[in-house]
Amino acid sequence: MKQLGNLVEDRWIEGTGEGTTLYNAINGAPVALTSTDGIDIQAMYDYARSNGGHALRKMTFQERGIMLKKLALHLHSIKNKFYIVSAETGATKTDSWIDIEGGIGNLFANASLRRKLPDTSFAVDGDFIPLSKEGTFGGHHILVPKEGVAVHINAYNFPIWGMLEKIAVNLLAGVPAIVKPATVTSFLTEYMVREIHASGILPKGALQLVCGSARDLLDFVDERDVVTFTGSASTGQALKVHPRIIEHSVPFNLEADSLNAAILGTDAGPGTPEFDLFVKEIRNEMTVKCGQKCTAVRRIMVPEQHIDAFQERLISQLSKVVIGDPSSEGVRMGSLVGQAQREDVRAQIAILKEESEILFGSPEGVDVRGADSEKGAFMSPILMRVTNVDTAIKVHEVEAFGPVSTIMPYRTVAEAVDLSKKGRGSLCCSITTHDPEVATEFVRNAACMHGRILVLDRECAKESTGHGSPLPLLVHGGPGRAGGGEEMGGLRGIRHYMQRTAIQGHPSMLTAITEQYQPGSVQPESAPHVFRKHFEELNIGDTVTTAKHTVTEADITNFANVSGDNFYAHVDETSLEGTIFEQRVAHGYFVLSKAAGLFVEPKKGPVLLNYGIEECRFTKPVYPGATIGVRLTVKEKISQERREPEDVAKGIVKYLVDVYDETGETVAIATILTMVKRLDQTPD
């Protein structure tokens, strides 16, 4: 039998002792043996901090993002390998697609975030804050990578997605990871980590793996580290009060299974597209991954006038679902991950039956195709219905983590909100409605107890990712029972692995520290003009002070004719009574256009193109007779990778455009982006 390895430091080590036998969820055959006995956990922490973390912190966000992209491309190129192993967890091809390609998609999505981040190893958070009258003292915030380890303790239902959605974020932030997958499906996680390790794409020590008992995994965490846990609320709460977590104030993100709700809107009766969508959504939520999703629908809330019709339609759909070996033709639902999990689900169903009746399915047996229902961990979809919604308690407290959902009626949207809140905090919720008033009432009142709410209707159904799909650029987590944490969420997730620190000083000093120009910093005059310099030759703060232009009424009239902007304040002086304007005012976009005419160096040079405007404000009216000038300052530089070997080597330069008048006051301010050629065109 195969012995799973633990990736310790840069070596694969098999644990000693008897270990734990892992089984194929479809046929019950032994798959692998795993053990963590004899593994030096402290050495893993030391290696991650001294090697993996050091290497990652030396890389910029751009380099880390490119690293994630390379890893995603590599894993995608060999994805079929993982499907073969995934089938042994009881997953169908659709289930595996969510786990494997969904996980790889997380790598791609986080890699793309590099475009929103600087070409540094740290990030600036927010804006400069002036703290003095004369402008010689101010403050800012920076985000630097934590110098510890991201410790991920993952659930069994998504052995690949659960790992990749977490490490994508900590690696982009510059922090190494130790991953502890749930033992029962760790053979799939281990298989992928072996491929990652063999690729050599990640620095040594950036990713380590523990397969088997967690043992003393948390005994070595300290104030430098971050711990995340996905799984049952009771286990997560026990880990959260680990003495080391408390003693060292270690950030702990808990994502717990929750009693997620799906609501059919009062407008979405039989015959509407929304009714059909709702039936399909619930069927999928009950059968995909055999209902083993932390986001799966456990409570189904239907207007009392539609509940019988919904119940009949859903039962009809569930009766058509073929269960069995995923390799058999026509099978659409696989098994639970193991026999122990099936027994646990049966026990929870028994509790739910105290307040609910079973409408469809049996927890005791099921007909399967291409397999033995007892050797494999198979279970029928179980649809239940609350007998008295006003007194039911257990349906809002007990979760059967399998293909089990319970229907309950409601009378008003307000009652649906109250029922959804009885779950005491959920990862996600959905409402299927085509009525904006119903959606608005529900979402605004229910959002406080849910981490995510899907509003599903005919307009978005074709492209909707569905009730149960967390997305890398949206937060995943929820209040209360769901753990009170947040994962992913794009840039929000990255901040979880970084230390936010307030910095204070002279603007010039803050500019040097942040590598971004801060208002009030020195602005040395550039020679030659900044548009004559290549990317490497530009320094933060380099400034061009332009010639000046006196605005005339002819300028305003001509710009109105060219642009077609004949807003009264620009062209009709008789209409200004009661406005803030004293006379005809120049168009803001004329001021910006004229500024460009003043600061642009027209001759061909390293500037390849204008990339856009990031922000722009017009701060003071410009009247005929006003004289404007521009200070153009290098604000920030962001390197760009070549997409193809023959591409021109280049970077993005952000310029601060400060347009001022004869009094010295700023009349317009903007940030423009230019694409600038590198001096070094050596192939990567």
C-alpha positions as CSV (number, residue, x, y, z in Angstrom):
1,M,0.0,0.0,0.0
2,K,1.2,3.5,-0.8
3,Q,2.7,5.5,2.1
4,L,1.9,9.2,1.9
5,G,4.8,11.5,2.4
6,N,5.1,14.7,4.4
7,L,7.0,17.6,2.7
8,V,9.3,18.7,5.5
9,E,11.8,21.4,4.7
10,D,12.7,20.4,1.2
11,R,12.4,16.6,1.6
12,W,9.6,14.0,1.5
13,I,9.5,12.1,4.7
14,E,7.3,9.2,5.6
15,G,5.9,9.1,9.2
16,T,6.7,6.2,11.5
17,G,4.4,4.0,13.4
18,E,1.2,2.3,12.4
19,G,-0.4,5.4,10.9
20,T,-3.9,5.7,9.5
21,T,-5.3,3.7,6.5
22,L,-7.2,5.7,3.9
23,Y,-9.9,4.2,1.8
24,N,-11.5,4.5,-1.7
25,A,-14.9,6.1,-1.0
26,I,-16.5,4.2,-3.9
27,N,-15.4,0.6,-3.2
28,G,-13.9,0.7,0.3
29,A,-10.5,-0.6,-0.9
30,P,-7.4,0.7,0.9
31,V,-5.8,3.6,-0.9
32,A,-2.9,4.8,1.2
33,L,-1.3,4.8,4.7
34,T,-0.4,8.1,6.3
35,S,1.4,9.1,9.5
36,T,3.0,12.2,11.0
37,D,4.8,10.3,13.8
38,G,8.5,11.3,13.9
39,I,8.0,14.5,11.9
40,D,9.8,17.5,13.3
41,I,7.1,20.2,13.2
42,Q,9.4,22.8,14.8
43,A,11.9,22.3,12.0
44,M,9.2,23.0,9.5
45,Y,8.4,26.3,11.1
46,D,12.1,27.3,11.3
47,Y,12.7,26.3,7.6
48,A,9.6,28.2,6.4
49,R,10.6,31.4,8.3
50,S,14.3,31.3,7.4
51,N,14.1,30.0,3.8
52,G,10.6,30.2,2.3
53,G,9.7,33.5,3.9
54,H,13.0,35.1,3.3
55,A,12.9,34.2,-0.4
56,L,9.2,35.4,-0.8
57,R,9.9,38.7,0.9
58,K,12.7,39.5,-1.5
59,M,10.3,39.2,-4.4
60,T,8.0,42.0,-5.4
61,F,4.2,41.6,-5.8
62,Q,4.8,41.5,-9.6
63,E,7.3,38.6,-9.2
64,R,5.0,36.7,-6.8
65,G,2.1,37.2,-9.2
66,I,4.0,35.9,-12.1
67,M,5.1,32.9,-10.0
68,L,1.5,32.1,-9.2
69,K,0.6,32.4,-12.9
70,K,3.4,30.0,-13.8
71,L,2.2,27.5,-11.2
72,A,-1.4,27.8,-12.4
73,L,-0.4,27.1,-16.0
74,H,1.7,24.2,-15.0
75,L,-1.0,22.5,-12.9
76,H,-3.6,23.2,-15.6
77,S,-1.4,21.5,-18.2
78,I,-1.4,18.3,-16.1
79,K,-4.9,18.6,-14.6
80,N,-6.1,15.2,-15.9
81,K,-3.7,13.5,-13.5
82,F,-5.7,14.8,-10.6
83,Y,-9.1,13.8,-11.9
84,I,-8.0,10.1,-11.7
85,V,-7.1,10.4,-8.1
86,S,-10.0,12.6,-7.2
87,A,-12.5,9.9,-8.3
88,E,-11.2,7.8,-5.3
89,T,-12.7,10.5,-2.9
90,G,-16.2,9.7,-4.2
91,A,-16.3,12.7,-6.6
92,T,-17.9,12.8,-10.0
93,K,-16.2,14.6,-12.8
94,T,-18.3,17.7,-12.1
95,D,-17.3,17.5,-8.4
96,S,-13.7,17.1,-9.4
97,W,-13.9,20.0,-11.8
98,I,-15.0,22.3,-9.0
99,D,-12.1,21.1,-6.8
100,I,-9.3,20.9,-9.3
101,E,-10.0,23.6,-11.9
102,G,-11.7,25.8,-9.3
103,G,-8.6,25.6,-7.2
104,I,-6.3,26.3,-10.2
105,G,-8.6,29.2,-11.1
106,N,-7.9,30.7,-7.7
107,L,-4.2,30.8,-8.6
108,F,-5.0,32.6,-11.9
109,A,-7.3,35.1,-10.2
110,N,-4.8,36.0,-7.5
111,A,-2.0,36.2,-10.0
112,S,-4.0,38.8,-11.9
113,L,-4.2,40.9,-8.7
114,R,-0.5,41.9,-9.3
115,R,-1.8,44.5,-11.7
116,K,-3.4,46.3,-8.8
117,L,-0.3,46.2,-6.7
118,P,3.1,48.0,-6.7
119,D,6.4,46.7,-8.0
120,T,7.6,46.4,-4.4
121,S,7.6,43.7,-1.7
122,F,5.2,45.8,0.4
123,A,2.1,47.9,-0.3
124,V,0.8,51.3,0.7
125,D,-2.6,51.4,2.3
126,G,-4.8,54.4,1.8
127,D,-3.8,58.0,1.2
128,F,-1.3,60.4,2.7
129,I,-2.6,62.2,5.8
130,P,-1.3,65.7,6.4
131,L,-0.7,66.3,10.1
132,S,0.7,69.8,10.2
133,K,-0.2,73.3,9.1
134,E,3.0,73.9,7.1
135,G,2.9,70.5,5.5
136,T,6.2,69.3,6.9
137,F,4.7,66.4,8.9
138,G,2.3,63.7,7.8
139,G,1.3,60.1,8.1
140,H,0.6,57.1,6.0
141,H,0.1,53.3,6.3
142,I,2.1,50.5,4.8
143,L,1.5,46.8,4.6
144,V,4.5,44.5,5.0
145,P,4.5,40.7,4.8
146,K,4.4,38.9,8.2
147,E,7.7,37.2,8.9
148,G,6.1,33.9,10.0
149,V,4.1,31.1,8.5
150,A,0.6,30.7,7.2
151,V,-0.7,27.5,8.9
152,H,-3.7,26.1,7.0
153,I,-5.8,23.3,8.5
154,N,-8.2,22.3,5.8
155,A,-11.5,20.3,5.4
156,Y,-11.9,17.0,3.6
157,N,-14.5,18.1,1.1
158,F,-12.2,20.0,-1.3
159,P,-8.7,18.5,-1.0
160,I,-7.3,20.7,-3.8
161,W,-9.5,23.8,-3.9
162,G,-9.2,24.2,-0.1
163,M,-5.4,24.3,-0.3
164,L,-5.0,26.4,-3.4
165,E,-7.5,29.1,-2.5
166,K,-5.5,29.8,0.7
167,I,-1.9,29.5,-0.4
168,A,-2.6,31.6,-3.5
169,V,-3.3,34.5,-1.1
170,N,-0.5,34.0,1.4
171,L,2.1,33.4,-1.4
172,L,1.1,36.7,-3.1
173,A,1.4,38.4,0.2
174,G,4.9,37.0,0.6
175,V,4.3,34.5,3.4
176,P,5.2,30.7,3.3
177,A,2.6,28.0,4.2
178,I,2.4,24.8,6.1
179,V,-0.7,22.9,4.9
180,K,-2.5,20.2,6.9
181,P,-5.2,18.7,4.8
182,A,-8.0,16.6,6.4
183,T,-6.6,13.1,6.7
184,V,-9.4,11.2,5.0
185,T,-8.7,12.8,1.5
186,S,-5.1,13.9,2.1
187,F,-3.9,11.4,-0.6
188,L,-5.3,13.8,-3.3
189,T,-3.7,16.9,-1.7
190,E,-0.4,15.0,-1.3
191,Y,-0.5,14.0,-5.0
192,M,-0.8,17.7,-6.1
193,V,1.8,19.0,-3.7
194,R,4.3,16.4,-5.1
195,E,3.7,17.9,-8.5
196,I,4.1,21.5,-7.2
197,H,7.3,20.6,-5.4
198,A,8.7,18.8,-8.5
199,S,8.0,21.8,-10.7
200,G,10.5,24.0,-8.7
201,I,8.3,27.0,-9.3
202,L,8.0,27.9,-5.7
203,P,11.0,28.9,-3.5
204,K,12.2,26.1,-1.2
205,G,10.2,26.3,2.0
206,A,7.3,28.3,0.5
207,L,5.1,25.2,0.8
208,Q,5.3,22.3,3.3
209,L,2.8,19.5,3.9
210,V,1.6,17.5,6.9
211,C,-0.5,14.4,6.0
212,G,-2.1,12.7,9.0
213,S,-2.6,13.7,12.6
214,A,-2.1,17.4,13.4
215,R,-0.3,16.3,16.6
216,D,1.6,19.4,17.9
217,L,1.1,21.5,14.8
218,L,0.0,24.6,16.7
219,D,2.6,24.3,19.5
220,F,5.1,26.4,17.7
221,V,3.0,29.3,16.4
222,D,3.9,32.8,17.6
223,E,3.1,36.4,16.9
224,R,4.7,36.2,13.4
225,D,2.2,33.6,12.2
226,V,-1.3,33.3,10.8
227,V,-3.6,30.3,11.3
228,T,-6.6,29.4,9.2
229,F,-9.1,26.6,9.8
230,T,-11.9,25.2,7.7
231,G,-14.2,22.6,9.1
232,S,-16.7,22.0,12.0
233,A,-17.4,24.9,14.3
234,S,-16.7,22.8,17.4
235,T,-13.2,21.8,16.2
236,G,-12.4,25.4,15.1
237,Q,-13.5,26.8,18.4
238,A,-11.3,24.3,20.3
239,L,-8.3,25.3,18.1
240,K,-9.0,29.0,18.5
241,V,-8.3,28.8,22.2
242,H,-5.1,26.9,21.9
243,P,-2.7,28.4,24.5
244,R,-0.1,29.5,21.9
245,I,-2.9,31.2,19.8
246,I,-4.0,33.2,22.9
247,E,-0.5,33.8,24.4
248,H,0.9,35.2,21.1
249,S,-2.3,36.9,19.8
250,V,-2.0,34.9,16.6
251,P,-4.6,35.9,13.9
252,F,-7.0,32.9,13.5
253,N,-9.4,32.8,10.6
254,L,-12.2,30.3,11.2
255,E,-14.4,29.2,8.3
256,A,-17.0,26.8,9.8
257,D,-19.8,24.8,8.2
258,S,-23.1,26.6,8.5
259,L,-26.8,26.2,8.0
260,N,-27.1,28.1,4.7
261,A,-30.5,29.0,3.5
262,A,-32.0,29.4,0.0
263,I,-35.2,31.4,-0.3
264,L,-37.8,31.4,-3.1
265,G,-39.2,34.9,-3.6
266,T,-42.9,35.6,-3.1
267,D,-43.1,36.5,-6.7
268,A,-41.5,33.4,-8.0
269,G,-44.4,30.9,-8.3
270,P,-44.9,28.0,-10.6
271,G,-44.7,29.0,-14.2
272,T,-42.1,31.7,-13.7
273,P,-38.4,31.2,-14.8
274,E,-37.4,31.8,-11.2
275,F,-39.4,28.9,-9.9
276,D,-37.6,26.5,-12.4
277,L,-34.2,28.0,-11.6
278,F,-34.8,27.5,-7.9
279,V,-35.7,23.8,-8.3
280,K,-32.6,23.3,-10.4
281,E,-30.4,25.2,-7.9
282,I,-31.6,23.1,-4.9
283,R,-31.2,19.9,-6.8
284,N,-27.6,20.8,-7.7
285,E,-26.8,21.9,-4.1
286,M,-28.1,18.6,-2.7
287,T,-26.2,16.4,-5.2
288,V,-22.9,18.1,-6.1
289,K,-20.1,16.7,-3.9
290,C,-22.9,14.6,-2.4
291,G,-23.9,17.6,-0.4
292,Q,-20.5,17.9,1.3
293,K,-20.0,21.6,0.9
294,C,-19.6,24.2,3.6
295,T,-21.8,26.4,1.4
296,A,-24.5,23.8,0.6
297,V,-28.2,24.6,1.1
298,R,-29.4,23.1,4.4
299,R,-32.6,25.1,4.8
300,I,-35.1,25.8,1.9
301,M,-37.6,28.5,2.5
302,V,-40.6,28.6,0.2
303,P,-43.8,30.8,0.3
304,E,-46.5,28.7,1.9
305,Q,-48.7,29.1,-1.2
306,H,-46.0,27.5,-3.4
307,I,-44.5,24.9,-1.1
308,D,-46.5,21.9,-2.3
309,A,-45.8,22.6,-6.0
310,F,-42.1,23.1,-5.2
311,Q,-41.9,19.9,-3.2
312,E,-43.5,17.9,-6.0
313,R,-41.2,19.3,-8.6
314,L,-38.0,18.9,-6.6
315,I,-38.9,15.3,-5.7
316,S,-39.4,14.6,-9.4
317,Q,-36.0,16.0,-10.2
318,L,-34.2,14.1,-7.3
319,S,-35.8,10.8,-8.4
320,K,-33.9,11.1,-11.7
321,V,-30.5,11.5,-10.2
322,V,-28.3,8.4,-10.8
323,I,-26.0,7.5,-7.9
324,G,-23.0,5.3,-8.0
325,D,-19.4,4.9,-9.3
326,P,-18.5,8.1,-11.1
327,S,-16.9,6.1,-13.9
328,S,-20.2,4.4,-14.7
329,E,-22.3,5.8,-17.6
330,G,-25.0,8.2,-16.5
331,V,-23.9,8.6,-12.8
332,R,-24.4,12.1,-11.6
333,M,-23.9,11.8,-7.9
334,G,-21.0,10.1,-6.1
335,S,-20.5,9.1,-2.5
336,L,-19.6,10.7,0.8
337,V,-15.9,10.6,1.6
338,G,-16.1,7.6,3.9
339,Q,-18.1,5.2,6.0
340,A,-17.6,7.2,9.2
341,Q,-19.0,10.3,7.5
342,R,-22.1,8.4,6.4
343,E,-22.7,7.3,10.0
344,D,-22.3,10.8,11.2
345,V,-24.9,12.1,8.6
346,R,-27.3,9.3,9.6
347,A,-27.0,10.4,13.3
348,Q,-27.8,14.0,12.4
349,I,-30.8,13.0,10.3
350,A,-32.2,11.1,13.3
351,I,-32.1,14.3,15.3
352,L,-33.7,16.4,12.5
353,K,-36.5,13.8,12.2
354,E,-37.7,14.9,15.7
355,E,-39.1,18.0,14.1
356,S,-39.2,17.1,10.4
357,E,-40.5,14.3,8.1
358,I,-38.6,12.7,5.3
359,L,-40.2,13.4,1.9
360,F,-37.7,11.7,-0.3
361,G,-34.8,9.2,0.1
362,S,-33.7,6.9,2.9
363,P,-30.6,7.3,5.1
364,E,-30.4,3.5,5.5
365,G,-29.9,2.4,1.9
366,V,-29.8,3.5,-1.8
367,D,-29.7,1.9,-5.2
368,V,-26.4,2.6,-6.9
369,R,-24.9,2.0,-10.4
370,G,-21.6,0.2,-10.9
371,A,-20.8,-0.2,-7.2
372,D,-21.7,-1.8,-3.9
373,S,-23.8,0.6,-1.8
374,E,-22.4,-0.8,1.5
375,K,-18.8,-1.1,0.5
376,G,-18.9,2.5,-0.8
377,A,-20.0,5.4,1.3
378,F,-23.2,6.1,-0.7
379,M,-26.3,7.9,0.4
380,S,-29.5,9.0,-1.2
381,P,-30.5,12.6,-1.3
382,I,-32.6,13.2,1.7
383,L,-35.3,15.9,1.4
384,M,-37.2,16.8,4.6
385,R,-39.9,19.1,5.6
386,V,-40.5,20.9,8.9
387,T,-43.8,19.9,10.5
388,N,-44.2,23.2,12.5
389,V,-42.1,26.1,11.4
390,D,-43.1,28.2,14.3
391,T,-41.7,25.8,16.9
392,A,-38.9,24.1,15.0
393,I,-35.5,24.6,16.6
394,K,-33.2,21.7,15.5
395,V,-33.4,22.6,11.8
396,H,-31.7,25.9,12.6
397,E,-29.0,24.2,14.8
398,V,-28.2,20.7,13.5
399,E,-26.3,20.2,10.2
400,A,-26.2,16.8,8.4
401,F,-23.1,17.3,6.3
402,G,-24.3,15.4,3.3
403,P,-27.1,15.4,0.7
404,V,-29.6,16.6,3.2
405,S,-31.9,19.7,3.0
406,T,-35.1,20.7,4.8
407,I,-38.1,22.6,3.4
408,M,-40.0,25.1,5.5
409,P,-42.8,27.5,4.6
410,Y,-42.9,31.3,5.1
411,R,-45.6,33.9,4.8
412,T,-43.8,37.3,4.3
413,V,-40.4,38.4,3.3
414,A,-39.8,39.7,6.8
415,E,-40.5,36.2,8.1
416,A,-38.1,34.7,5.6
417,V,-35.4,37.1,6.9
418,D,-36.1,36.0,10.5
419,L,-35.9,32.3,9.5
420,S,-32.6,32.8,7.7
421,K,-31.2,34.5,10.8
422,K,-32.1,31.6,13.1
423,G,-29.0,29.8,11.6
424,R,-27.0,32.3,13.8
425,G,-24.6,33.1,11.0
426,S,-24.1,31.6,7.6
427,L,-21.4,31.5,5.0
428,C,-23.9,32.2,2.2
429,C,-27.5,32.6,1.4
430,S,-29.5,33.0,-1.8
431,I,-32.8,34.4,-2.8
432,T,-34.4,33.6,-6.2
433,T,-36.6,36.5,-7.2
434,H,-37.3,38.8,-10.2
435,D,-38.8,41.5,-8.0
436,P,-36.3,44.3,-7.0
437,E,-38.4,45.2,-4.0
438,V,-38.4,41.6,-2.6
439,A,-34.6,41.4,-3.2
440,T,-33.9,44.7,-1.6
441,E,-36.0,44.0,1.5
442,F,-34.4,40.6,2.0
443,V,-30.8,41.5,1.3
444,R,-30.7,44.7,3.4
445,N,-32.2,43.0,6.4
446,A,-30.5,39.6,6.2
447,A,-27.0,40.7,5.2
448,C,-25.9,41.2,8.8
449,M,-26.0,37.4,9.4
450,H,-24.6,36.2,6.1
451,G,-21.1,36.3,4.5
452,R,-22.5,36.3,0.9
453,I,-25.9,36.6,-0.7
454,L,-26.7,35.5,-4.2
455,V,-29.7,37.2,-5.9
456,L,-30.7,34.8,-8.7
457,D,-33.1,35.5,-11.5
458,R,-33.6,35.0,-15.2
459,E,-31.3,37.9,-16.1
460,C,-28.2,36.5,-14.5
461,A,-28.9,32.7,-14.4
462,K,-27.0,31.9,-17.6
463,E,-23.7,33.2,-16.2
464,S,-24.3,32.8,-12.4
465,T,-21.8,30.7,-10.6
466,G,-24.6,29.5,-8.3
467,H,-25.4,29.5,-4.6
468,G,-22.5,27.4,-3.4
469,S,-19.5,28.8,-5.3
470,P,-17.2,31.0,-3.4
471,L,-15.2,33.3,-5.7
472,P,-11.6,34.4,-5.3
473,L,-12.3,38.1,-5.6
474,L,-15.2,38.0,-3.2
475,V,-14.9,37.4,0.6
476,H,-15.6,33.9,1.8
477,G,-16.7,33.6,5.4
478,G,-19.5,34.6,7.6
479,P,-20.5,35.8,11.1
480,G,-21.5,33.8,14.1
481,R,-21.7,30.0,13.6
482,A,-19.9,30.4,10.3
483,G,-16.8,31.4,12.2
484,G,-16.6,35.2,12.0
485,G,-13.7,35.1,9.5
486,E,-13.0,36.1,5.9
487,E,-11.0,34.4,3.2
488,M,-10.1,35.4,-0.3
489,G,-11.8,38.6,-1.3
490,G,-9.1,39.8,-3.7
491,L,-6.9,42.5,-2.1
492,R,-8.8,42.1,1.2
493,G,-7.5,38.6,1.6
494,I,-3.9,39.6,1.1
495,R,-4.0,42.1,3.9
496,H,-4.8,39.2,6.3
497,Y,-1.1,38.1,5.9
498,M,0.4,41.5,6.2
499,Q,1.1,43.8,9.0
500,R,-0.5,47.3,8.7
501,T,1.8,49.9,10.2
502,A,1.3,53.6,10.5
503,I,4.3,55.7,9.6
504,Q,4.9,59.4,10.3
505,G,7.4,61.9,9.1
506,H,8.3,64.5,6.5
507,P,6.6,63.9,3.1
508,S,10.1,63.4,1.5
509,M,11.0,60.8,4.0
510,L,7.6,59.0,3.5
511,T,8.2,59.2,-0.3
512,A,11.5,57.4,0.1
513,I,10.0,54.7,2.4
514,T,6.9,54.0,0.3
515,E,8.4,54.5,-3.2
516,Q,5.3,56.6,-4.0
517,Y,5.3,60.4,-4.2
518,Q,3.6,62.0,-1.2
519,P,2.2,65.5,-1.3
520,G,4.7,68.1,0.0
521,S,7.8,66.0,-0.8
522,V,10.7,67.5,-2.8
523,Q,10.2,67.7,-6.5
524,P,13.6,67.9,-8.2
525,E,13.4,69.3,-11.7
526,S,14.1,66.6,-14.2
527,A,16.7,67.1,-16.9
528,P,16.1,65.9,-19.5
529,H,12.3,66.0,-19.6
530,V,10.7,62.9,-17.9
531,F,9.3,61.8,-21.3
532,R,12.9,61.5,-22.6
533,K,13.8,59.0,-19.9
534,H,13.5,55.2,-20.0
535,F,11.7,53.3,-17.2
536,E,14.8,52.6,-15.2
537,E,16.1,56.2,-15.5
538,L,13.0,57.7,-13.8
539,N,13.1,58.4,-10.1
540,I,10.1,58.9,-7.8
541,G,9.6,62.7,-7.4
542,D,11.2,63.7,-10.8
543,T,9.2,66.7,-11.9
544,V,8.7,68.9,-14.9
545,T,7.4,72.4,-14.3
546,T,5.9,73.6,-17.5
547,A,5.4,76.9,-19.3
548,K,2.1,78.7,-18.5
549,H,-1.0,79.5,-20.5
550,T,-3.5,82.3,-20.0
551,V,-7.1,81.0,-20.5
552,T,-9.3,83.1,-22.9
553,E,-13.0,83.2,-23.8
554,A,-11.9,81.9,-27.2
555,D,-10.4,78.8,-25.6
556,I,-13.8,78.1,-23.9
557,T,-15.8,78.7,-27.1
558,N,-13.5,76.6,-29.2
559,F,-13.5,73.7,-26.8
560,A,-17.3,73.8,-26.6
561,N,-17.4,73.6,-30.4
562,V,-14.9,70.8,-30.6
563,S,-16.2,68.7,-27.7
564,G,-19.9,69.4,-28.1
565,D,-20.1,70.3,-24.4
566,N,-22.4,73.3,-24.3
567,F,-23.2,73.2,-20.6
568,Y,-24.7,76.6,-19.7
569,A,-21.9,77.5,-17.3
570,H,-19.4,77.4,-20.2
571,V,-21.4,79.1,-22.9
572,D,-24.2,81.2,-21.5
573,E,-23.2,84.0,-19.1
574,T,-26.8,85.1,-18.6
575,S,-27.7,81.9,-16.9
576,L,-25.2,82.1,-14.0
577,E,-27.4,83.8,-11.5
578,G,-27.9,81.6,-8.4
579,T,-24.9,79.4,-9.3
580,I,-21.4,79.3,-7.7
581,F,-19.9,80.8,-10.9
582,E,-19.0,84.4,-11.3
583,Q,-18.6,84.3,-15.1
584,R,-18.2,81.8,-17.9
585,V,-16.0,79.0,-16.6
586,A,-13.5,76.9,-18.5
587,H,-14.4,73.2,-19.0
588,G,-12.6,71.0,-16.6
589,Y,-11.6,68.8,-19.5
590,F,-10.2,71.8,-21.3
591,V,-8.0,72.5,-18.3
592,L,-6.8,68.9,-18.3
593,S,-6.4,68.8,-22.1
594,K,-4.4,72.1,-22.0
595,A,-2.3,70.6,-19.1
596,A,-1.4,67.7,-21.4
597,G,-0.5,70.1,-24.1
598,L,1.8,71.9,-21.6
599,F,3.6,68.8,-20.2
600,V,3.8,66.5,-23.2
601,E,7.2,66.2,-24.9
602,P,6.2,65.8,-28.5
603,K,9.2,64.1,-29.9
604,K,9.5,60.3,-30.2
605,G,11.1,58.8,-27.2
606,P,10.7,56.0,-24.5
607,V,7.0,56.8,-23.9
608,L,5.0,54.3,-25.8
609,L,1.5,55.4,-25.0
610,N,-0.9,57.1,-22.6
611,Y,-2.4,54.2,-20.5
612,G,-5.2,56.2,-19.0
613,I,-6.3,58.3,-16.1
614,E,-6.7,56.8,-12.6
615,E,-8.2,59.7,-10.8
616,C,-9.1,63.3,-11.6
617,R,-10.6,66.2,-9.7
618,F,-11.4,69.8,-10.6
619,T,-10.8,71.8,-7.5
620,K,-11.3,75.5,-8.4
621,P,-13.1,77.3,-11.2
622,V,-10.9,78.6,-14.0
623,Y,-12.2,81.9,-15.6
624,P,-11.0,83.7,-18.6
625,G,-7.8,85.6,-17.7
626,A,-6.5,82.9,-15.3
627,T,-3.0,81.7,-16.0
628,I,-2.4,78.0,-15.5
629,G,0.8,75.9,-15.3
630,V,1.5,72.3,-14.5
631,R,3.9,70.3,-12.3
632,L,4.2,66.8,-13.7
633,T,5.7,64.4,-11.1
634,V,6.7,60.8,-11.2
635,K,4.4,59.3,-8.6
636,E,4.9,55.5,-8.9
637,K,6.5,52.9,-11.1
638,I,5.2,49.4,-11.8
639,S,7.1,46.9,-13.9
640,Q,5.4,44.8,-16.5
641,E,6.3,41.3,-17.6
642,R,6.6,40.3,-21.3
643,R,3.6,38.3,-22.4
644,E,5.6,37.1,-25.4
645,P,9.4,36.9,-25.8
646,E,9.4,39.4,-28.6
647,D,7.4,42.0,-26.6
648,V,9.0,45.3,-25.8
649,A,10.3,45.4,-22.2
650,K,8.3,48.2,-20.5
651,G,6.7,49.4,-17.3
652,I,3.8,51.6,-16.2
653,V,4.7,55.0,-14.8
654,K,2.0,56.9,-12.8
655,Y,2.4,60.7,-13.0
656,L,0.8,63.3,-10.7
657,V,-0.6,66.1,-12.7
658,D,-0.9,69.3,-10.6
659,V,-2.5,72.2,-12.5
660,Y,-2.3,75.5,-10.6
661,D,-3.2,79.1,-11.3
662,E,-1.5,82.4,-10.9
663,T,-2.2,82.4,-7.2
664,G,-0.4,79.1,-6.8
665,E,-3.6,77.3,-5.9
666,T,-4.4,73.9,-7.5
667,V,-7.3,74.1,-9.9
668,A,-7.1,70.5,-11.1
669,I,-5.3,67.3,-10.0
670,A,-5.0,64.0,-11.7
671,T,-3.0,60.8,-11.9
672,I,-2.2,59.7,-15.4
673,L,-0.6,56.4,-16.5
674,T,2.0,56.0,-19.3
675,M,3.6,52.9,-20.7
676,V,7.3,53.5,-20.9
677,K,10.0,51.5,-22.7
678,R,12.8,50.0,-20.7
679,L,16.4,50.8,-21.5
680,D,17.3,47.2,-21.0
681,Q,15.7,45.1,-23.8
682,T,17.6,41.9,-22.9
683,P,15.3,38.9,-23.3
684,D,14.0,37.4,-20.0
